[in-house]
Amino acid sequence: MPIFVTFNIYLFYGLVFFSIGCAVVFRNFRYSQLKVAPTLWALAIFGFSHAFHEWSELYIIIFSHDIGQQYQLLIQWLSLAKLLLSYIALMVFAWQILSITTKRVAMVGHGIILSILISYLWLIIPDLHDLAANNTGFAEASQYTRILIGFGSASLAGIGMAVYGNSLRQEKHHYGLYFVISGVGLLIYGVLSGLVPTDSHHSVPVLRTLAGGLILVALFKALKVFDLEREQVTAAKLKRALEADKYKAIGRLAMGVAHEINNPLASSTLALDLWQRKNPEHFSSEGDYLNRARLGIERASSISKELLSYARPASGIRGNVAIEDILKSAVKLLAHRCKHHEIQLNCAAHIFLYCEKIKLEELIINLLCNALDASQLRQKITVDVTEVDTRVIITVKDVGCGMSKEALARATELFYSSKPVGKGTGLGLAICEQITSLHNGKMNIVSELDKGTTVELVFYREHC
């Protein structure tokens, strides 16, 4: 084959695998939720090391006449060592990609990889001295490396990639097809690189290059999903920022409105009290109307106070607080309502949380009020507090009316309430979520209609 043709074949051969490495390295995996993301570093190492091997092979082919005879065998062994290292990187990738497939596929794949490595070492190590002494030994070692390590690693990596891609397709992800094609490309390359000798036909390097090109194109298409994930994260951050500004404006407006409403409400309540004292003889006949007026005023006052609570900024004063004390205090404050229900508190005395005591107490009171509203008389409400590593988990559970899927989806939405008109403000769970977020926690709600509701609060430990 003319040297010009050989040069171009090996140049593109190495370039394809170098591009595979670049396709992985220049992707941002920071926000990715895909299981394959942590495995791709090994594929990148394979791409770069294989490219280096092929380009160094090109150098040896071009300048073979300038290499002394005494160095020929050494050069061959160095070339085989480079090839072995690149295949080992591919085998590491195969191990990792198989780990994220089904349990059965992973066990079989890992077993085959271990068998391949043991077989390779068993064949190479006992005769290593004899293999290094002559060209026949080198040819034998090269054959073992290509068949066992090369074909084995490429085929297993291809199978792992195809199985993973197929699982994505079953989940209706269109990019799963490209992972499958990448796996097929690796299988084809494994056959051409491991089972077909380079010198068997002059088209073998070309076919290997085409197989590598198939892997590159499919992988490039598959990895676009990471760019899509990053765009989605950026869009979500922008949306949250816009919502934060909107809620901040709503909070300021709510504070102003609540303050303005509280003054006439207080005046109205005072006027009713004075009228009742001055006209006690009329109270018996008109008491029902007065009580309705008073209830309406108290209702409006309650809503304005909750709005103020939601909009008011945190005090920032925190300390290590015993969760048990907060629970007992909340139950004591709600004693007039709790006496008709069974409240069970399961909390060890040694569990502390670095928090704003008043805010956390408000959070527990809101959750208990919701549980009491949803429960029938004498029904049980359970509050469990557990400590797991660096997390404190508070769970409030009732067996009351629960929520429908539609109500659950909107549970923390401002001013949304599943309670009857006049019974709920739609601020309770929104306030709970705000307080939980303020303490770098997460709130999870699980509810089923007529079966009850469980609210789980997960707080991560902080230190003062």
C-alpha positions as CSV (number, residue, x, y, z in Angstrom):
1,M,0.0,0.0,0.0
2,P,1.4,3.5,-0.9
3,I,2.8,5.4,2.1
4,F,0.5,8.3,1.3
5,V,-2.6,6.1,1.6
6,T,-1.3,4.5,4.8
7,F,-0.6,7.9,6.3
8,N,-4.1,9.1,5.7
9,I,-5.8,5.9,6.9
10,Y,-3.9,5.9,10.2
11,L,-4.2,9.7,10.6
12,F,-8.0,9.5,10.4
13,Y,-8.0,6.3,12.4
14,G,-6.4,8.0,15.3
15,L,-8.4,11.2,14.8
16,V,-11.7,9.3,15.1
17,F,-10.7,7.9,18.5
18,F,-9.2,11.2,19.6
19,S,-12.6,12.8,18.7
20,I,-14.4,10.2,20.8
21,G,-12.3,11.3,23.8
22,C,-13.0,14.9,23.1
23,A,-16.8,14.3,22.7
24,V,-16.8,13.0,26.2
25,V,-14.4,15.4,27.8
26,F,-16.0,18.6,26.5
27,R,-19.5,17.6,27.8
28,N,-20.7,19.1,31.1
29,F,-21.9,16.3,33.3
30,R,-22.3,18.4,36.4
31,Y,-26.1,18.6,36.3
32,S,-26.7,15.2,34.7
33,Q,-29.0,12.6,36.3
34,L,-28.2,9.9,33.9
35,K,-26.5,6.8,35.4
36,V,-24.1,6.6,32.4
37,A,-22.4,10.0,33.2
38,P,-20.0,8.7,35.9
39,T,-18.7,5.9,33.6
40,L,-17.8,8.0,30.5
41,W,-14.4,9.1,31.8
42,A,-13.0,5.5,31.1
43,L,-14.4,5.7,27.5
44,A,-12.6,9.1,27.1
45,I,-9.3,7.6,28.3
46,F,-9.7,4.7,25.9
47,G,-10.3,7.2,23.0
48,F,-7.2,9.3,23.8
49,S,-4.9,6.3,24.5
50,H,-6.1,4.4,21.4
51,A,-5.6,7.5,19.2
52,F,-2.1,7.9,20.6
53,H,-1.4,4.2,19.9
54,E,-2.6,4.5,16.3
55,W,-0.6,7.7,15.6
56,S,2.5,6.1,17.2
57,E,2.0,3.1,14.9
58,L,1.9,5.5,11.9
59,Y,5.2,7.0,13.0
60,I,6.7,3.5,13.3
61,I,5.4,2.5,9.8
62,I,6.9,5.7,8.2
63,F,10.2,5.6,9.9
64,S,10.6,1.8,10.2
65,H,13.7,1.8,8.0
66,D,15.5,4.2,10.4
67,I,15.0,1.9,13.4
68,G,17.9,-0.3,14.1
69,Q,17.4,-4.1,14.0
70,Q,18.3,-4.4,17.7
71,Y,15.4,-2.2,18.6
72,Q,12.8,-3.8,16.5
73,L,11.5,-6.3,19.1
74,L,11.6,-3.6,21.8
75,I,9.5,-1.2,19.6
76,Q,7.0,-4.0,19.0
77,W,6.6,-4.7,22.7
78,L,6.2,-1.0,23.5
79,S,3.5,-0.9,20.8
80,L,1.7,-3.9,22.3
81,A,1.9,-2.3,25.8
82,K,0.2,0.9,24.5
83,L,-2.5,-1.2,22.8
84,L,-3.0,-3.2,26.0
85,L,-3.4,-0.1,28.1
86,S,-6.0,1.4,25.8
87,Y,-7.9,-1.9,25.9
88,I,-7.7,-2.0,29.7
89,A,-9.3,1.5,29.8
90,L,-12.1,0.1,27.6
91,M,-12.5,-2.9,29.9
92,V,-12.9,-0.5,32.9
93,F,-15.6,1.3,30.9
94,A,-17.2,-2.1,30.1
95,W,-17.2,-3.0,33.9
96,Q,-18.8,0.3,34.8
97,I,-21.4,0.4,32.0
98,L,-22.5,-3.2,32.9
99,S,-22.9,-2.1,36.5
100,I,-25.7,0.3,35.6
101,T,-27.7,-2.3,33.6
102,T,-29.8,-5.1,35.0
103,K,-28.5,-7.0,38.0
104,R,-28.3,-10.3,36.0
105,V,-26.5,-8.7,33.0
106,A,-24.0,-7.0,35.4
107,M,-23.2,-10.3,37.2
108,V,-22.7,-12.2,34.0
109,G,-20.6,-9.4,32.5
110,H,-18.4,-8.9,35.5
111,G,-17.8,-12.7,35.7
112,I,-16.7,-12.8,32.0
113,I,-14.4,-9.8,32.6
114,L,-12.7,-11.5,35.5
115,S,-12.5,-14.7,33.6
116,I,-10.8,-12.9,30.7
117,L,-8.3,-11.2,32.9
118,I,-7.4,-14.4,34.7
119,S,-7.1,-16.3,31.4
120,Y,-4.9,-13.6,30.0
121,L,-2.6,-13.5,33.0
122,W,-2.4,-17.3,33.1
123,L,-1.3,-17.5,29.5
124,I,1.1,-14.5,29.6
125,I,2.9,-14.5,32.9
126,P,4.4,-18.1,33.0
127,D,6.0,-17.6,29.6
128,L,6.7,-13.9,29.8
129,H,10.5,-14.4,29.6
130,D,10.3,-16.7,26.6
131,L,7.7,-14.5,24.9
132,A,10.0,-11.5,25.1
133,A,12.9,-13.3,23.6
134,N,11.7,-13.7,20.0
135,N,9.3,-12.5,17.3
136,T,7.2,-15.7,17.6
137,G,6.6,-15.0,21.3
138,F,5.6,-11.5,20.5
139,A,3.1,-12.7,17.8
140,E,1.6,-15.0,20.4
141,A,1.3,-12.3,23.1
142,S,-0.2,-9.9,20.5
143,Q,-2.8,-12.5,19.6
144,Y,-3.8,-13.1,23.2
145,T,-4.0,-9.3,23.8
146,R,-6.2,-8.6,20.7
147,I,-8.5,-11.6,21.1
148,L,-9.0,-11.7,24.9
149,I,-8.5,-8.1,26.0
150,G,-9.4,-6.3,22.7
151,F,-12.4,-8.3,21.5
152,G,-13.5,-9.1,25.1
153,S,-13.5,-5.5,26.3
154,A,-15.0,-4.0,23.1
155,S,-17.8,-6.6,22.9
156,L,-18.7,-6.3,26.6
157,A,-18.7,-2.5,26.5
158,G,-20.8,-2.7,23.3
159,I,-23.3,-5.1,25.0
160,G,-23.4,-2.9,28.1
161,M,-24.0,0.3,26.0
162,A,-26.7,-1.4,24.0
163,V,-28.6,-2.8,27.0
164,Y,-28.4,0.6,28.7
165,G,-29.6,2.3,25.6
166,N,-32.5,-0.1,25.2
167,S,-33.6,0.5,28.8
168,L,-33.7,4.3,27.9
169,R,-35.8,3.5,24.9
170,Q,-38.3,1.5,27.0
171,E,-38.6,4.7,29.2
172,K,-39.5,6.6,26.0
173,H,-36.2,8.5,25.7
174,H,-35.4,9.0,22.0
175,Y,-31.7,9.3,22.7
176,G,-31.6,5.7,23.9
177,L,-31.4,4.7,20.2
178,Y,-28.0,6.4,19.8
179,F,-26.6,4.6,22.9
180,V,-27.7,1.3,21.2
181,I,-26.0,2.3,17.9
182,S,-22.8,3.2,19.9
183,G,-22.9,-0.3,21.4
184,V,-23.3,-1.9,18.0
185,G,-20.4,0.1,16.8
186,L,-18.2,-1.1,19.7
187,L,-19.2,-4.7,18.9
188,I,-18.2,-4.3,15.2
189,Y,-15.0,-2.6,16.2
190,G,-14.3,-5.4,18.7
191,V,-14.6,-8.0,16.0
192,L,-12.4,-6.1,13.5
193,S,-9.8,-5.1,16.0
194,G,-9.6,-8.3,18.1
195,L,-10.4,-11.1,15.7
196,V,-9.3,-9.8,12.3
197,P,-5.5,-9.4,12.0
198,T,-4.3,-6.1,10.6
199,D,-2.2,-7.7,7.9
200,S,-5.0,-10.0,6.7
201,H,-6.2,-7.4,4.1
202,H,-5.3,-3.8,3.4
203,S,-9.0,-2.8,4.0
204,V,-8.9,-3.8,7.6
205,P,-7.7,-0.4,8.9
206,V,-10.3,1.3,6.8
207,L,-13.1,-0.9,8.2
208,R,-11.8,-0.2,11.7
209,T,-11.9,3.5,11.0
210,L,-15.4,3.3,9.7
211,A,-16.5,1.3,12.8
212,G,-14.8,4.0,15.0
213,G,-16.7,6.7,12.9
214,L,-20.0,4.9,13.6
215,I,-19.2,5.0,17.4
216,L,-18.2,8.7,17.2
217,V,-21.3,9.9,15.4
218,A,-23.8,7.8,17.5
219,L,-22.0,8.8,20.7
220,F,-22.0,12.5,19.7
221,K,-25.8,12.3,19.1
222,A,-26.3,10.4,22.4
223,L,-24.3,12.8,24.5
224,K,-26.4,15.8,23.3
225,V,-28.7,14.8,26.1
226,F,-26.3,16.3,28.6
227,D,-26.5,19.7,26.8
228,L,-30.3,19.3,26.9
229,E,-30.1,18.6,30.7
230,R,-28.0,21.7,31.2
231,E,-30.4,23.8,29.3
232,Q,-33.3,22.4,31.4
233,V,-31.4,23.2,34.6
234,T,-30.6,26.7,33.4
235,A,-34.3,27.3,32.5
236,A,-35.4,25.9,35.8
237,K,-33.0,28.3,37.7
238,L,-34.3,31.2,35.7
239,K,-37.9,30.2,36.4
240,R,-37.2,29.9,40.1
241,A,-35.5,33.3,40.1
242,L,-38.5,34.9,38.4
243,E,-40.9,33.2,40.8
244,A,-38.7,34.4,43.8
245,D,-39.0,38.0,42.5
246,K,-42.7,37.6,42.0
247,Y,-43.2,36.1,45.5
248,K,-41.0,38.8,47.0
249,A,-43.3,41.4,45.4
250,I,-46.4,39.6,46.6
251,G,-44.9,39.4,50.1
252,R,-44.3,43.1,50.3
253,L,-47.8,43.8,49.0
254,A,-49.2,41.3,51.4
255,M,-47.5,42.9,54.4
256,G,-48.8,46.3,53.4
257,V,-52.3,45.0,52.8
258,A,-52.3,43.0,56.1
259,H,-51.2,46.0,58.1
260,E,-53.9,48.2,56.5
261,I,-56.5,45.5,57.1
262,N,-55.6,44.9,60.8
263,N,-56.3,48.4,61.9
264,P,-60.0,48.6,60.8
265,L,-60.4,45.0,62.0
266,A,-59.2,45.9,65.4
267,S,-61.4,48.9,65.5
268,S,-64.4,46.8,64.4
269,T,-63.7,44.3,67.1
270,L,-63.4,47.0,69.7
271,A,-66.7,48.6,68.6
272,L,-68.5,45.3,68.9
273,D,-67.1,44.8,72.4
274,L,-68.1,48.3,73.5
275,W,-71.6,47.9,71.9
276,Q,-72.0,44.5,73.7
277,R,-71.1,46.1,77.1
278,K,-73.4,49.1,76.6
279,N,-76.3,47.1,75.4
280,P,-76.3,43.8,77.2
281,E,-80.1,43.7,77.1
282,H,-80.0,43.5,73.2
283,F,-77.3,40.8,73.1
284,S,-79.6,37.9,73.8
285,S,-81.9,38.8,70.9
286,E,-79.2,39.9,68.5
287,G,-76.3,37.8,69.7
288,D,-76.4,35.5,66.7
289,Y,-75.8,38.4,64.3
290,L,-73.1,39.8,66.5
291,N,-71.3,36.4,66.7
292,R,-71.4,36.1,62.9
293,A,-69.9,39.6,62.6
294,R,-67.2,38.7,65.2
295,L,-66.4,35.4,63.4
296,G,-66.1,37.2,60.1
297,I,-63.7,39.8,61.7
298,E,-61.7,37.0,63.4
299,R,-61.5,35.2,60.1
300,A,-60.2,38.2,58.2
301,S,-57.7,38.9,61.1
302,S,-56.5,35.3,60.9
303,I,-55.8,35.5,57.2
304,S,-54.0,38.8,57.5
305,K,-51.8,37.3,60.3
306,E,-50.9,34.3,58.2
307,L,-50.0,36.6,55.3
308,L,-47.8,38.6,57.6
309,S,-46.2,35.4,58.8
310,Y,-45.6,34.2,55.2
311,A,-44.1,37.6,54.1
312,R,-42.1,38.4,57.2
313,P,-38.4,37.8,56.7
314,A,-36.6,35.3,59.0
315,S,-35.0,36.7,62.2
316,G,-31.8,34.8,61.5
317,I,-31.4,34.0,65.2
318,R,-30.6,30.3,65.4
319,G,-29.4,27.9,68.0
320,N,-29.3,24.2,68.8
321,V,-32.8,23.3,69.8
322,A,-34.2,20.0,71.2
323,I,-36.8,18.7,68.7
324,E,-38.7,17.1,71.6
325,D,-39.2,20.5,73.3
326,I,-40.6,22.0,70.1
327,L,-43.0,19.2,69.7
328,K,-44.3,19.4,73.3
329,S,-44.6,23.1,73.0
330,A,-46.6,22.9,69.8
331,V,-49.0,20.2,71.3
332,K,-49.4,22.4,74.4
333,L,-50.3,25.5,72.3
334,L,-52.9,23.3,70.5
335,A,-54.1,21.6,73.7
336,H,-57.7,22.9,73.2
337,R,-57.9,21.0,69.8
338,C,-55.7,18.0,70.6
339,K,-57.8,16.9,73.6
340,H,-60.2,15.2,71.2
341,H,-57.5,13.3,69.3
342,E,-54.7,10.9,70.1
343,I,-51.3,12.6,69.5
344,Q,-48.3,10.3,69.7
345,L,-44.8,11.8,69.8
346,N,-41.9,9.6,69.1
347,C,-38.7,11.6,69.6
348,A,-35.6,10.9,71.6
349,A,-34.4,13.7,74.0
350,H,-30.9,13.8,72.5
351,I,-32.0,14.9,68.9
352,F,-31.1,18.5,68.3
353,L,-31.4,20.8,65.3
354,Y,-29.6,24.0,64.6
355,C,-32.6,26.2,63.7
356,E,-34.9,29.2,64.4
357,K,-37.0,27.9,67.3
358,I,-40.0,30.1,66.6
359,K,-40.1,29.2,62.9
360,L,-39.7,25.5,63.5
361,E,-42.5,25.6,66.1
362,E,-44.7,27.4,63.6
363,L,-43.9,24.7,61.1
364,I,-45.0,21.9,63.4
365,I,-48.1,23.8,64.5
366,N,-49.2,24.2,60.9
367,L,-48.7,20.5,60.1
368,L,-50.5,19.4,63.3
369,C,-53.4,21.8,62.5
370,N,-53.7,20.3,59.0
371,A,-53.6,16.8,60.5
372,L,-56.3,17.7,63.1
373,D,-58.5,19.3,60.4
374,A,-58.2,16.1,58.3
375,S,-58.9,13.7,61.1
376,Q,-62.1,12.5,62.8
377,L,-62.5,12.7,66.6
378,R,-60.3,10.2,68.5
379,Q,-58.2,9.4,65.4
380,K,-54.5,9.0,65.9
381,I,-51.9,11.5,64.7
382,T,-48.2,10.4,64.9
383,V,-45.1,12.5,64.9
384,D,-41.9,10.6,64.5
385,V,-38.4,12.1,64.7
386,T,-35.4,10.0,63.6
387,E,-31.7,10.8,63.2
388,V,-29.9,9.2,60.2
389,D,-26.2,10.2,59.7
390,T,-26.3,14.0,59.1
391,R,-30.0,14.2,58.6
392,V,-32.9,14.8,61.0
393,I,-36.2,13.5,59.7
394,I,-39.5,14.6,61.1
395,T,-42.6,12.8,60.0
396,V,-46.2,13.9,60.7
397,K,-48.8,11.2,59.8
398,D,-52.5,11.1,60.1
399,V,-55.2,8.6,58.9
400,G,-57.7,11.2,58.0
401,C,-59.5,12.2,54.8
402,G,-56.3,12.6,52.7
403,M,-56.0,14.4,49.4
404,S,-56.7,13.5,45.8
405,K,-53.9,13.5,43.2
406,E,-55.0,16.9,41.9
407,A,-55.1,18.4,45.4
408,L,-51.7,16.9,46.3
409,A,-50.1,18.4,43.1
410,R,-51.3,21.9,44.3
411,A,-50.8,21.4,48.0
412,T,-48.1,24.0,48.5
413,E,-49.5,26.5,46.1
414,L,-50.3,29.9,47.6
415,F,-53.9,30.4,48.5
416,Y,-54.9,26.9,47.4
417,S,-56.9,24.9,49.9
418,S,-58.8,21.6,49.7
419,K,-60.7,22.5,52.8
420,P,-64.3,23.8,52.6
421,V,-64.8,27.6,52.1
422,G,-64.1,29.4,55.3
423,K,-62.0,26.6,56.8
424,G,-58.6,27.1,55.2
425,T,-56.6,30.1,53.9
426,G,-54.3,28.1,51.5
427,L,-51.2,29.4,53.3
428,G,-50.4,26.7,55.8
429,L,-48.4,24.3,53.6
430,A,-46.9,27.2,51.6
431,I,-45.6,28.5,54.9
432,C,-44.3,25.1,55.9
433,E,-42.4,24.7,52.6
434,Q,-40.9,28.2,53.0
435,I,-39.7,27.4,56.6
436,T,-38.3,24.1,55.5
437,S,-36.4,25.6,52.6
438,L,-35.2,28.4,55.0
439,H,-33.5,25.6,57.0
440,N,-32.0,23.9,53.9
441,G,-34.5,21.1,54.2
442,K,-36.9,19.3,52.0
443,M,-40.6,18.6,52.5
444,N,-42.2,15.5,50.9
445,I,-46.0,14.9,51.0
446,V,-47.6,11.5,50.5
447,S,-51.3,11.4,50.5
448,E,-54.2,9.2,49.4
449,L,-57.8,10.0,49.4
450,D,-59.6,8.5,52.5
451,K,-56.4,6.9,53.7
452,G,-54.5,9.8,55.3
453,T,-51.5,12.0,54.7
454,T,-47.8,11.7,55.6
455,V,-45.6,14.8,55.6
456,E,-41.8,14.1,55.8
457,L,-39.4,16.9,56.7
458,V,-35.7,16.2,56.0
459,F,-33.2,18.6,57.6
460,Y,-29.5,18.4,57.0
461,R,-27.4,19.2,60.0
462,E,-25.7,22.6,60.3
463,H,-23.2,23.8,62.9
464,C,-23.1,27.1,64.5
